[in-house]
Amino acid sequence: MSIHLYQSKKAQKYVGSKIYNSTDPAKTEINPLLIWYVDVFFIKRERYLVIANPLTKFTFFIFRYTKKSHPDFLQAFKDKLSDAMKAAAINPEKYLEKCDEIVPVYETNRSASAHLSRIKEE
């Protein structure tokens, strides 16, 4: 199965489209639990990615993100999601075994975007 990732316009500048294994989301089944929204924010010129699922509002971060420090976005995504799930007492193994590629999502979800904005403000 695929992780479906929506990037804000601001995040696209830093994450880019090279992270996608497929550029056609129509070819893959979309499970709401596998959709993630990513946005970027800065603290003292350090770049942070905030990533949330629009259905569950489960949120995690990739700290000090650069393409150089995180050359494999999928692996960084899995590692940080796994850490966040373990911290919430959730076993990530079953979920992450399904996540083998990233495909884009182009349709926005206002609720998810608003959630990311609130998280960045906090």
C-alpha positions in Angstrom: 0.0 0.0 0.0 1.0 3.6 -0.4 1.3 6.6 1.8 -0.6 9.4 0.3 1.1 12.7 1.0 -0.3 16.2 0.6 2.3 19.0 0.8 1.5 22.6 1.4 3.0 25.0 -1.2 5.5 26.0 1.4 6.6 22.4 2.1 6.9 21.6 -1.6 9.7 24.1 -1.8 11.7 22.1 0.7 10.5 18.5 0.4 10.0 18.4 -3.4 8.4 16.0 -5.8 11.3 13.6 -6.0 10.0 11.8 -2.9 7.1 10.3 -4.8 7.5 6.7 -6.2 4.4 7.2 -8.4 2.9 10.5 -9.5 -0.5 9.1 -10.3 -2.6 8.7 -7.1 -5.5 7.3 -9.2 -3.6 4.0 -9.6 -3.5 3.3 -5.9 -6.2 2.6 -3.4 -6.7 5.5 -1.0 -7.1 4.5 2.6 -7.9 7.5 4.9 -5.5 6.1 7.5 -2.7 6.4 5.0 -3.2 10.0 4.0 -0.8 12.5 5.6 -0.5 16.2 5.3 2.9 17.9 5.6 3.8 21.5 6.3 7.0 23.3 7.2 7.8 25.9 9.8 11.0 27.5 11.1 12.4 28.1 14.6 15.6 30.1 14.7 16.2 29.3 11.0 16.0 25.6 11.6 13.5 23.8 9.3 10.9 21.5 10.9 8.3 19.4 9.2 4.9 18.8 10.9 3.0 15.9 9.5 -0.6 14.9 10.4 -3.2 12.4 9.4 -6.5 14.3 8.5 -8.7 11.6 9.8 -7.1 10.9 13.2 -5.2 14.1 13.7 -2.3 12.0 14.8 0.7 14.4 14.4 4.5 14.0 14.4 7.5 16.0 13.4 10.7 15.7 11.5 13.2 18.0 13.2 15.9 20.0 11.5 14.8 18.8 8.1 17.1 19.1 5.1 17.4 16.9 2.0 21.0 16.4 3.0 20.3 15.3 6.5 17.3 13.1 5.4 18.2 11.9 1.9 15.5 9.1 2.0 12.2 10.9 2.9 10.2 7.6 3.1 12.7 6.2 5.6 12.7 9.4 7.7 8.9 9.4 7.6 8.7 5.8 8.8 11.3 6.4 11.5 9.7 9.5 13.0 6.2 8.1 12.7 7.4 4.9 14.4 8.9 6.9 17.3 5.7 9.0 17.7 3.5 5.8 17.6 5.7 4.1 20.2 5.5 7.3 22.4 1.7 7.0 22.2 1.8 3.3 23.2 0.8 2.2 19.6 2.6 -0.7 18.0 3.8 0.7 14.6 4.9 -2.5 13.0 1.6 -3.6 11.4 0.9 -0.1 10.1 4.4 0.5 8.7 4.7 -2.8 7.0 2.0 -1.6 4.5 3.9 1.6 3.7 6.2 0.9 0.9 5.9 4.0 -1.3 4.7 7.6 -1.3 2.2 9.0 -3.8 0.9 12.6 -4.0 -2.5 13.9 -2.9 -3.6 17.0 -4.7 -7.0 17.5 -3.0 -6.9 19.7 0.1 -8.6 19.1 3.3 -9.4 22.3 5.1 -9.7 20.5 8.5 -6.2 19.0 8.1 -4.7 22.3 7.0 -6.2 24.1 9.9 -5.0 21.4 12.3 -1.4 21.9 11.0 -1.7 25.6 11.3 -2.8 25.3 15.0 0.1 22.9 15.7 2.6 25.3 14.2 1.3 28.1 16.3 1.5 26.1 19.5 
